[in-house]
Amino acid sequence: MRIAVLMKQVPDTDEVKMDPERGTMIRDGAGGIVDPLDLNALEAAMQIRKDGDTVTILSMGPPQAEESLREGLSLGADRVVLATDRAFAGSDTWATSKVLVAMLEKIGADLILAGEKSTDGETGQVGPEVAALLGIPIETRVTRLERVGDEPAIEVDCTLEEGILTQRVQLPCVATVLSDINVPPLSTLAGKKRAYSQEPEVVTAESLSLDPGEVGLEASPTRVVRIDRPKITRAAEKFLAKHDEELEAGLNRIVEILSDCAL
Ligand SMILES: Cc1cc2nc3c(=O)[nH]c(=O)nc-3n(C[C@H](O)[C@H](O)[C@H](O)COP(=O)(O)OP(=O)(O)OC[C@H]3O[C@@H](n4cnc5c(N)ncnc54)[C@H](O)[C@@H]3O)c2cc1C
């Protein structure tokens, strides 16, 4: 089985600051890490992997993403391929998915694993868009993933709000995972050495046979109009009870407030 894992470099959220005026992340100077759910996706691949299978990490991002993606090599992936090109700048999720699909078509994949949503963009659109562009099924919110014997199929548990949906699906397909699916291991020293004995492969718009008009800002049908952060206000009342009557009045007021909140 050829397994592809989509992996995105995201800012290390401990280091990211917000622009209070624009409500956007200030990415400059923030360190990059692998999107945490993508490590769950990779671990899911490693758990079902058999002899003869390949696990390839695919990413679109800036050249400095290479360093973060090495973590995937240290955790056992066979290859890392990074699509990086100035032509990809300004890509929305659709344009990002088109580049990932061009990579998938080039390397070939039976099972494509991704995180349910990233910690920065957080749209949760890339997995479904990749499946739509490839015309193949998708399983989302996956919390268990197993092979079905030697059949070209997988069985998954999808955790929904009101229960767990167990499904079998034929390959090729896409599956996006939640963190409950597994606990990704930490890289070992041997793994880290392995990650530096191999270079991530780099592809460009030209090597993927993508026209500049098909990628980047020009090919992005969506524009961010505004980003608002929700304002959370808390109406608070303070009670100072110096004697029993005040204590009773305070308690009565609490009961009143709770009654108003009750459905
Ligand atoms: C209008 C618009 C303009 C934008 N312009 C820019 C810009 O100029 N510069 C910029 O850096 N970002 C830009 N972005 C953000 C960029 O489009 C997203 O980072 C990217 O498309 C992925 O979206 P997401 O993080 O919401 O992915 P999600 O759908 O939340 O991610 C789910 C999963 O998909 C996979 N995935 C997502 N992105 C990638 C990737 N790049 N490579 C491999 N796997 C991936 C991962 O497995 C991830 O866990 C823009 C977004 C929009 C909507």
The ligand as an SDF file (V2000), in Angstrom:
LIG
                    3D

 53 58  0  0  0  0  0  0  0  0999 V2000
   -7.8470   33.6280    1.2290 C   0  0  0  0  0  0  0  0  0  0  0  0
   -6.6960   32.9870    1.9080 C   0  0  0  0  0  0  0  0  0  0  0  0
   -5.4190   33.4710    1.6450 C   0  0  0  0  0  0  0  0  0  0  0  0
   -4.3260   32.8910    2.2670 C   0  0  0  0  0  0  0  0  0  0  0  0
   -3.1000   33.3680    2.0230 N   0  0  0  0  0  0  0  0  0  0  0  0
   -2.0440   32.8110    2.6470 C   0  0  0  0  0  0  0  0  0  0  0  0
   -0.7310   33.2960    2.4440 C   0  0  0  0  0  0  0  0  0  0  0  0
   -0.5240   34.2340    1.6990 O   0  0  0  0  0  0  0  0  0  0  0  0
    0.2890   32.6760    3.1050 N   0  0  0  0  0  0  0  0  0  0  0  0
    0.0560   31.6110    3.9440 C   0  0  0  0  0  0  0  0  0  0  0  0
    1.0220   31.0780    4.5340 O   0  0  0  0  0  0  0  0  0  0  0  0
   -1.1620   31.1480    4.1400 N   0  0  0  0  0  0  0  0  0  0  0  0
   -2.2160   31.7230    3.5260 C   0  0  0  0  0  0  0  0  0  0  0  0
   -3.4360   31.2480    3.7450 N   0  0  0  0  0  0  0  0  0  0  0  0
   -3.5750   30.1100    4.5820 C   0  0  0  0  0  0  0  0  0  0  0  0
   -3.4180   28.8900    3.7200 C   0  0  0  0  0  0  0  0  0  0  0  0
   -4.3210   28.8450    2.6880 O   0  0  0  0  0  0  0  0  0  0  0  0
   -3.6700   27.7250    4.6120 C   0  0  0  0  0  0  0  0  0  0  0  0
   -2.6130   27.6870    5.5260 O   0  0  0  0  0  0  0  0  0  0  0  0
   -3.7000   26.4240    3.8570 C   0  0  0  0  0  0  0  0  0  0  0  0
   -4.5000   26.5150    2.7360 O   0  0  0  0  0  0  0  0  0  0  0  0
   -4.1870   25.3060    4.7110 C   0  0  0  0  0  0  0  0  0  0  0  0
   -5.4090   25.6610    5.3250 O   0  0  0  0  0  0  0  0  0  0  0  0
   -5.6850   25.2330    6.7820 P   0  0  0  0  0  0  0  0  0  0  0  0
   -4.4920   25.5080    7.6040 O   0  0  0  0  0  0  0  0  0  0  0  0
   -6.9710   25.8280    7.2040 O   0  0  0  0  0  0  0  0  0  0  0  0
   -5.7910   23.6530    6.6030 O   0  0  0  0  0  0  0  0  0  0  0  0
   -6.7780   22.6150    7.2250 P   0  0  0  0  0  0  0  0  0  0  0  0
   -7.7450   22.1920    6.2060 O   0  0  0  0  0  0  0  0  0  0  0  0
   -7.3200   23.0610    8.5620 O   0  0  0  0  0  0  0  0  0  0  0  0
   -5.7080   21.4560    7.4520 O   0  0  0  0  0  0  0  0  0  0  0  0
   -6.1100   20.1020    7.6020 C   0  0  0  0  0  0  0  0  0  0  0  0
   -4.9670   19.2020    7.2220 C   0  0  0  0  0  0  0  0  0  0  0  0
   -4.6740   19.3480    5.8490 O   0  0  0  0  0  0  0  0  0  0  0  0
   -3.2750   19.1600    5.6410 C   0  0  0  0  0  0  0  0  0  0  0  0
   -2.6800   20.4030    5.1270 N   0  0  0  0  0  0  0  0  0  0  0  0
   -3.1540   21.6620    5.2110 C   0  0  0  0  0  0  0  0  0  0  0  0
   -2.3130   22.5300    4.6120 N   0  0  0  0  0  0  0  0  0  0  0  0
   -1.2790   21.7840    4.1490 C   0  0  0  0  0  0  0  0  0  0  0  0
   -0.0760   22.0850    3.4640 C   0  0  0  0  0  0  0  0  0  0  0  0
    0.2450   23.3350    3.1160 N   0  0  0  0  0  0  0  0  0  0  0  0
    0.7690   21.0620    3.1570 N   0  0  0  0  0  0  0  0  0  0  0  0
    0.4650   19.7870    3.5160 C   0  0  0  0  0  0  0  0  0  0  0  0
   -0.6510   19.4350    4.1760 N   0  0  0  0  0  0  0  0  0  0  0  0
   -1.5040   20.4270    4.4780 C   0  0  0  0  0  0  0  0  0  0  0  0
   -2.6820   18.7960    6.9970 C   0  0  0  0  0  0  0  0  0  0  0  0
   -2.7230   17.4080    7.1390 O   0  0  0  0  0  0  0  0  0  0  0  0
   -3.6640   19.4610    7.9540 C   0  0  0  0  0  0  0  0  0  0  0  0
   -3.6580   18.8500    9.2400 O   0  0  0  0  0  0  0  0  0  0  0  0
   -4.5270   31.8130    3.1650 C   0  0  0  0  0  0  0  0  0  0  0  0
   -5.8080   31.3460    3.4200 C   0  0  0  0  0  0  0  0  0  0  0  0
   -6.8970   31.9230    2.8040 C   0  0  0  0  0  0  0  0  0  0  0  0
   -8.2980   31.4020    3.1130 C   0  0  0  0  0  0  0  0  0  0  0  0
  1  2  1  0
  2  3  1  0
  2 52  2  0
  3  4  2  0
  4  5  1  0
  4 50  1  0
  5  6  2  0
  6  7  1  0
  6 13  1  0
  7  8  2  0
  7  9  1  0
  9 10  1  0
 10 11  2  0
 10 12  1  0
 12 13  2  0
 13 14  1  0
 14 15  1  0
 14 50  1  0
 15 16  1  0
 16 17  1  0
 16 18  1  0
 18 19  1  0
 18 20  1  0
 20 21  1  0
 20 22  1  0
 22 23  1  0
 23 24  1  0
 24 25  2  0
 24 26  1  0
 24 27  1  0
 27 28  1  0
 28 29  2  0
 28 30  1  0
 28 31  1  0
 31 32  1  0
 32 33  1  0
 33 34  1  0
 33 48  1  0
 34 35  1  0
 35 36  1  0
 35 46  1  0
 36 37  1  0
 36 45  1  0
 37 38  2  0
 38 39  1  0
 39 40  1  0
 39 45  2  0
 40 41  1  0
 40 42  2  0
 42 43  1  0
 43 44  2  0
 44 45  1  0
 46 47  1  0
 46 48  1  0
 48 49  1  0
 50 51  2  0
 51 52  1  0
 52 53  1  0
M  END
$$$$
